[in-house]
Amino acid sequence: MSVTIDIAGLRPERLAVVPSPLAELGMALHALSEPGHHPGLQGWVTGVTARLDSHLADRMCEADFLWRTTFSDLFMPFAGIPGRSTLPGATLAEELDQLDKLTDEQFVDAALEFTCALPYSTGGPDALSDPEVRHRALDLAAARGPRQLRFSERLLVDPPRIRAWLRQFLQDCDEAFFAEAWSRLRHQLANDARHKTDLLRHKGLAEALAAVTLDEPAARITVDKLGEGHTAVGDGGLLLVPTSLGWPHLMVLHRHDWQPVLHYPVGSPELAAPPSVEQLALRMSALSHPVRMRICRHLARSAYTTGELAQVHGMTAPEISRHLSVLKKAGLVTTRRRGRYVLHQLDVTVVARLGSDFLEGILR
């Protein structure tokens, strides 16, 4: 499975490499919510968490599904502005103003991305105007948990209120911890952007793109992801947005009618020491089956029930249960109960000890 960006006819001047403070704030929130995804940031996460105001920490949990299990396109609003040529703002305030320029329909669609309720790569009816889409969005939000359902209900009833809440929350995060981090990170990101721009100018489009995607692009860029997706630059451009906090994730924004964006990591923090030979043999044996590897890619991002995994993989619940049993015996998967649902999730702190290749592969 992969996401592709058709870049046929893309002119070099329509490729821009620009850091985004709002996208980096989104990655900061993701790292704080899922520190196991980012072993190299453990020190920073511990420091921020220790001094975080309890009220802000509670608010961070209200909508963490926007950055914990998915990386909402709301953190790259410049891509949704008509004309498909807007660049990220130089400051967080500028990008929050760009967020305000999105229509309510765009904002709601992007905010409901965690439910997978709406068409992404292709156009379609939206949840604000179509009762059937609205019902399905609420149904899927309920399956993800009560917080997701409450958020979705408030969002669909009063989008301006949620927009104001999100803007204030992001401003408070900036004041609490992000402004200090951005003052350090922006220099590294600006240097990387200059380097990629120099590659583009002196060695051409293919060389600049290869430095980001690790593959030599031809008429299209292909990135290995959990699902299938496709977009094209068309008569617009392509944005490359570097992140210091995002390793190992390589994000692809391919929403219908939005400008394509590659959100790529710079630098690769070192991982912890490998496990013992016995642990490694047991765990790698559990991962030798391709179905279990695909299950891990889902469980690395979020907790799922057996039924949800069966639906995603086109298998029966007993078949999925047998694979989960092998993974749990190897200590790779944790299980918890929420009401009548039993949720399974990958223990990324254990997986991290299997080595960087495996961790990078399932989290990319």
Secondary structure, 3 states (H helix, E strand, C coil): CEEEEECCCCCHHHEEECCCHHHHHHHHHHHHHCHHHCHHHHHHHHHHHHHCCHHHHHHHHHCHHHCCCCCCHHHCHHHHCCCCCCCCCCCHHHHHHHHHHCCHHHHHHHHHHHHCCCCCCCCCCCCCCCHHHHHHHHHHHHHHCHHHHHHHHHHHHCHHHHHHHHHHHHHHHHHHHHHHHHHHHHHHHHHHHHHHHHHHHHHCHHHHHHHHHCCCCCCEEEEECCCCEEEECCCCCEEEEEECCCCCCCEEECCCCCCCEEEEECCCCCCCCCCCHHHHHHHHHHCCCHHHHHHHHHHCCCCEEHHHHHHHHCCCHHHHHHHHHHHHHCCCEEEEEECCEEEEEECHHHHHCCCHHHHHHHHC
